[in-house]
Amino acid sequence: MNFQKEDNSEHSVSGPVTRYSLPVTASLPLLFLAPMAGVTNSIFRRICKERGADILTTEFLSADGIMHRNARTEQYLNFLEEERPLGVQLFGGDPERLAEAARAVVDWVRPDFIDLNFGCPVNKVVCRHGGSSLLRDCPTLEKIAQSVVKAVSPLPVTAKIRIGWDESSINATTTARLLEGSGIQRLAVHGRTRSQGYSGKANWDVIAEVVQAVKMPVIGNGDIAVAADVLQHLSTGVAGFMIGRAAMTNPWIFSEIRSLLRGDQLPFQPTLEERWELIRRHCREEIALKKNEAAAMASMRARLMAYTKGFPGARPLREKISGISSLVELEELMMPLLEEN
Ligand SMILES: Cc1cc2nc3c(=O)[nH]c(=O)nc-3n(C[C@H](O)[C@H](O)[C@H](O)COP(=O)(O)O)c2cc1C
């Protein structure tokens, strides 16, 4: 991988800082951790980075939330230097407000890029004219991209889209061209329409069409469940793969994909002990962050369900996860599993 150094001191409030422009790779596709609300906090991002994810993004943050700068938003914006290159993802429907929010984010936390969300299907976001609703309002989408690019220049701005609003209005190539023309430097495409939600299958043929339609790097996203899945998408010509839900179960998927892409015979596979060690570490870090063990373990429930998917004999453990309020309780449930396997 090759990082290009550049000086973005224009954005610095406390003197010049050296930053990196978007990474490019001559050979292997880059691996991205997909932004996931409630999942991809700093702890999980670092877990994935240590296991081979090249590029991380925060979960989506609303332009309004940024401008109010409440404690919660500040928490979402927290990241460690080792997470770089890291992008902050923003959503909203008002070009001026998004530009203002992007500028504020750059001044506060100096991310390596700003990412614009044009894919979120959730009603609450769509009703506020954000996320995927902009896929059917291309003039506003274009204005948002242009105004954010201008506001944070020379910091790179990237975007993430779905392939269209619904089956009858798939417009990913049009959207991609508009975004490229607006100065967007890299595009992640989730191969589903808004109306699909998470049902059906991601359409990688449309992703391949987007790759052909633009010069900027296109990152393919959708339904990479195991490392080998990337092999069937290599012919699309994407510059990288973005992995979401599979990383929640198996954060090692990034190293596994890299092994496969390098042509290694046996991609790296973690043992049950290694998976358990990771779960423990994740819990400990959440407890330290929240300073409240019961609250931390409650927030870990969905994470634990994902981590233990496919564990041999994990059924009793998974049935009891919703009642767990301490790490000791989890350890007690886990021990028989580790002893048997
Ligand atoms: C729990 C969850 C939260 C998500 N939050 C975001 C988000 O904040 N921003 C975003 O662009 N996409 C979000 N997504 C969509 C993912 O980034 C990704 O596009 C989608 O999960 C498809 O990829 P996958 O099949 O690898 O999971 C979210 C998905 C999930 C499952």
The ligand as a Tripos MOL2 file, in Angstrom:
@<TRIPOS>MOLECULE
LIG
   31    33     1     0     0
SMALL
NO_CHARGES

@<TRIPOS>ATOM
      1 C1        -25.9870   -2.5450   12.3150 C.3       1 LIG1
      2 C2        -25.6510   -1.8290   11.0400 C.ar      1 LIG1
      3 C3        -25.4090   -0.4650   11.0640 C.ar      1 LIG1
      4 C4        -25.0720    0.2130    9.8840 C.ar      1 LIG1
      5 N1        -24.7590    1.5440    9.9530 N.ar      1 LIG1
      6 C5        -24.2940    2.1710    8.8380 C.ar      1 LIG1
      7 C6        -23.7920    3.5050    8.9100 C.ar      1 LIG1
      8 O1        -23.7480    4.1400    9.9760 O.2       1 LIG1
      9 N2        -23.3560    4.0730    7.7510 N.ar      1 LIG1
     10 C7        -23.3610    3.4000    6.5470 C.ar      1 LIG1
     11 O2        -22.9460    3.9520    5.5220 O.2       1 LIG1
     12 N3        -23.8420    2.1470    6.4590 N.ar      1 LIG1
     13 C8        -24.2630    1.5080    7.5740 C.ar      1 LIG1
     14 N4        -24.6360    0.2050    7.4960 N.ar      1 LIG1
     15 C9        -24.5230   -0.5230    6.2070 C.3       1 LIG1
     16 C10       -23.1360   -1.2050    6.1000 C.3       1 LIG1
     17 O3        -22.1050   -0.2420    6.0720 O.3       1 LIG1
     18 C11       -23.0430   -2.0690    4.8300 C.3       1 LIG1
     19 O4        -23.2590   -1.2490    3.7200 O.3       1 LIG1
     20 C12       -24.0750   -3.2050    4.8150 C.3       1 LIG1
     21 O5        -24.1060   -3.8780    6.0560 O.3       1 LIG1
     22 C13       -23.7690   -4.2140    3.6920 C.3       1 LIG1
     23 O6        -22.5020   -4.7810    3.8740 O.3       1 LIG1
     24 P1        -22.3200   -6.2780    4.4880 P.3       1 LIG1
     25 O7        -23.1340   -7.2010    3.6470 O.co2     1 LIG1
     26 O8        -20.8380   -6.5420    4.4070 O.co2     1 LIG1
     27 O9        -22.8210   -6.2270    5.8900 O.co2     1 LIG1
     28 C14       -25.0110   -0.4900    8.6550 C.ar      1 LIG1
     29 C15       -25.2780   -1.8540    8.6380 C.ar      1 LIG1
     30 C16       -25.5930   -2.5360    9.8050 C.ar      1 LIG1
     31 C17       -25.8440   -4.0200    9.7480 C.3       1 LIG1
@<TRIPOS>BOND
     1     1     2 1
     2     2     3 ar
     3     2    30 ar
     4     3     4 ar
     5     4     5 ar
     6     4    28 ar
     7     5     6 ar
     8     6     7 ar
     9     6    13 1
    10     7     8 2
    11     7     9 ar
    12     9    10 ar
    13    10    11 2
    14    10    12 ar
    15    12    13 ar
    16    13    14 ar
    17    14    15 1
    18    14    28 ar
    19    15    16 1
    20    16    17 1
    21    16    18 1
    22    18    19 1
    23    18    20 1
    24    20    21 1
    25    20    22 1
    26    22    23 1
    27    23    24 1
    28    24    25 2
    29    24    26 1
    30    24    27 1
    31    28    29 ar
    32    29    30 ar
    33    30    31 1
@<TRIPOS>SUBSTRUCTURE
     1 LIG1         1 GROUP 0 **** ****
